[in-house]
Amino acid sequence: MKPKYLLSIAGLYSTTQDYMRFAQMLANRGTLDGVRILSPNSVKLMTSNLLPAGVQMHFLQPFAGIGYGMNVGIVLDPSHANFNGGANGAGTFYWGGVHGTWFWVDPTYDIVVVGMLQQQDGGNPMTGRPYPVPNVCGISRAITYGALVDPAL
């Protein structure tokens, strides 16, 4: 069968639990359940902005306050970041899938979130693509950060 999307970044299949374990491993700087999977330097490279100075991350529109590492977006300036609405801690890194899957890791507030909708074009409202459902990712961010007891930590 011919794939519907001919993208090197499309077509990840996973369970929610395994996707969460992957995100948690990145949050743990490469370890999961006491086992080293990636070196700390690899995770640092993945989660560091690798765009040259003056180059903005963008899809159909530029992203404010956002950089890009090895396969993840990175919040560089929380006060201007426009990643899916809601608050962001500095250094937050994330990915959003076109069919409504996403994760973000916020090392400032020690938060790991995975979301899965399975709705075509349901994962990236900030890209400028049509967005057929409520911005559940942005809503989940607002709820998550709103629930922090001491966000000043």
N, C-alpha and C positions, 0 to 999 in steps of 0.2 A: 504494500500500500504506500502511495506517495504521501510524504508528510505534508500537513496543511501549512506549516510555517517552516521556511527554509532559513533558519537562523541558528547560528552556533550556540546561542544563549538560550534557546527554547527547548522544551521537551523534558525537563527534569520530572521524574516520577519518584515519589516518596510518600511514606506515611507521615502523618502529623508528628507522631512520636519520634521518628528518625530525623525529621527536619529539625525538631526541637533539640535533639541530641547534637546535631551538627552545629546549630547556633550556640548551644551551651559550650561545646568544645572550643569554638572561636572565642567566646567570652572568657573561658579558662586559659586563654593564650596557648591553646594547642593540646590540652589534656582533657580526658574524659574518663571518669571512673578510675582514676589513678594511673591511666595509661597514656603515654605521650604519643599523639598521632601526628601533630605538626610541630616543628620547632618554634620557639617563641619568636625567632627572627622571621620566619615565614608568615606568622600571624601579623607581626608588626608591619611587614611589607604589604600584606593584603589590606590592612586597615590604615595605611598611610596615604595621604594624597600624593598621587604620582603625576598629576597634570602639571604641565609647565606653568610658570607664573603668567597670569593674565588669561589663561584658557579656562572657560567655564564648562562645567558638565551640562549637557543638554540632550534632549531627545527632539521633540517637536518644538520645544521652547527651552530657554536657558533655566538652570536651577540656581537660585540665589543661595549663597552661603554653603554650598555643597562642593565637595571634591570627589575624586574617584581613585580607588586603590586597585588592587588585583581582584576584580569581580565584585566589589561592593562600593556603594556610595558612602561618603563620609561627611558628617556634619562638621564643617569648619567654623562656622559662625552661627551659634544657636539663635541669636537675636534676629538673623535674617534668613535662616534656613526655611525653605518652602517645601520640605519633604513631607507630603501627605498631611499637612496641617498638624496642629498640636505642638506641644513643647518638645524640645530635644536637649539632651545633655551634650556638652562638647565632646567630640570624639565618637559619638554614636555612629555605628555603621549599619548598613541595611541592604536589603535587596527586595524588589517587588516583581512578582511574576505577572505576565500578561493576563492570566486566567484567575487572578484574585488570590494568589498566594504571596505571602510576604513574611519577612522577619526583620527584626531590628535588635541590636545589642547596644545598650547604653552603659558603658563602663563607669561613667560618673555616678549614676544612681544604681548600678548593679542590677539592671533589668534585661531580661531576655524575653522576647515576645515572638510567637509564630502565629500567623493567621492564614486561614484557607477558606476561600469562598467557592471556587470552581465556577466562575462566571466570566465568560469571555470579555476582555477589556475591563475586568473588575479590579485590577490590582494597581493601576498607575494613573490616578487622575492628574497628577502633577506633570505628566509627560505631554499633555495636550491631546491625548487620544480620547475618543468618546468614552464616557463613563456611565454605564447603564444602571448602576445601582448606587445607593447611598455610600458615601465615603467611609466604609467600615474601618479601614485602616486608620484614617484620621480620627474617627470617633473612638476607636480603641486606644489611640495615643492620648487623647484628651482624658479619657476615663482612667487610664493607667497613671499618668502623671498627676491627675487630680486626686488620686487615692494615696499619694505619698504622704506619710505622716510628718516627715521632716525633710523636705526637699532641699534644704540648705546644706545637707551633708556633703 
